[in-house]
Amino acid sequence: MAPPIPFEDIRNLPLPDLALRLLNGMGDSPNFNNLIQGIRNSNPYGEPLPSDIGALLGRLSDAWS
Protein backbone atom coordinates (compact mmCIF):
# COMPACT_ATOMS: atom_id res chain seq x y z
CA MET A 1 0.00 0.00 0.00
CA ALA A 2 1.46 3.34 -1.01
CA PRO A 3 1.44 6.27 1.40
CA PRO A 4 -1.37 8.79 0.84
CA ILE A 5 1.28 11.30 -0.22
CA PRO A 6 4.55 9.96 -1.63
CA PHE A 7 7.56 10.41 0.63
CA GLU A 8 9.38 12.38 -2.09
CA ASP A 9 6.52 14.89 -2.23
CA ILE A 10 6.61 15.29 1.54
CA ARG A 11 10.35 15.91 1.34
CA ASN A 12 10.38 18.26 -1.65
CA LEU A 13 7.14 20.22 -1.96
CA PRO A 14 7.04 23.71 -0.46
CA LEU A 15 4.84 23.73 2.67
CA PRO A 16 1.91 25.60 1.01
CA ASP A 17 1.82 23.02 -1.81
CA LEU A 18 2.12 20.17 0.66
CA ALA A 19 -0.79 21.64 2.64
CA LEU A 20 -2.93 21.64 -0.50
CA ARG A 21 -1.97 18.02 -1.22
CA LEU A 22 -2.99 17.12 2.33
CA LEU A 23 -6.37 18.76 1.97
CA ASN A 24 -7.00 17.27 -1.47
CA GLY A 25 -5.99 13.80 -0.32
CA MET A 26 -8.24 13.71 2.71
CA GLY A 27 -11.57 13.67 0.91
CA ASP A 28 -14.71 13.98 3.00
CA SER A 29 -13.11 12.98 6.29
CA PRO A 30 -10.28 15.35 7.27
CA ASN A 31 -8.69 13.34 10.06
CA PHE A 32 -5.00 14.14 10.39
CA ASN A 33 -4.43 11.22 12.81
CA ASN A 34 -5.66 8.72 10.21
CA LEU A 35 -3.33 10.24 7.65
CA ILE A 36 -0.33 9.91 9.98
CA GLN A 37 -1.21 6.29 10.77
CA GLY A 38 -1.59 5.57 7.06
CA ILE A 39 1.90 6.90 6.44
CA ARG A 40 3.39 4.94 9.34
CA ASN A 41 1.75 1.74 8.06
CA SER A 42 2.48 2.31 4.38
CA ASN A 43 5.46 -0.03 4.02
CA PRO A 44 4.20 -3.58 3.64
CA TYR A 45 5.86 -6.79 4.73
CA GLY A 46 7.93 -5.22 7.45
CA GLU A 47 10.01 -3.04 5.15
CA PRO A 48 11.62 -0.24 7.13
CA LEU A 49 10.26 3.25 6.98
CA PRO A 50 12.55 5.94 5.58
CA SER A 51 15.33 6.93 7.95
CA ASP A 52 14.00 10.50 7.96
CA ILE A 53 10.43 9.55 8.97
CA GLY A 54 10.55 11.95 11.94
CA ALA A 55 11.40 14.84 9.64
CA LEU A 56 8.70 13.77 7.18
CA LEU A 57 6.06 13.68 9.91
CA GLY A 58 7.30 17.06 11.13
CA ARG A 59 6.84 18.54 7.65
CA LEU A 60 3.33 17.13 7.50
CA SER A 61 2.56 18.65 10.87
CA ASP A 62 3.91 22.02 9.73
CA ALA A 63 1.87 21.86 6.54
CA TRP A 64 -1.27 20.91 8.47
CA SER A 65 -0.90 23.88 10.80
C-alpha positions, 0 to 999 in steps of 0.5 A: 500500500502506497502512502497517501502522499509519496515520501518524495513529495513530503520531502520536496514540496514547499509547505503551502503546496504540501498543505494543499496536497494534504487537503485534497488527499483527505476527501470527506473525512479530514482526520489528520491522525488517520493520515499519519497512521496511514503513512506509518503503516504504508510499508508492507511486509515489514520493510523499514520506513525511511530513515527520515520519517521523523522529519517527514512527519514534522513537515506534515505537521507544519503543513497541516498547521 
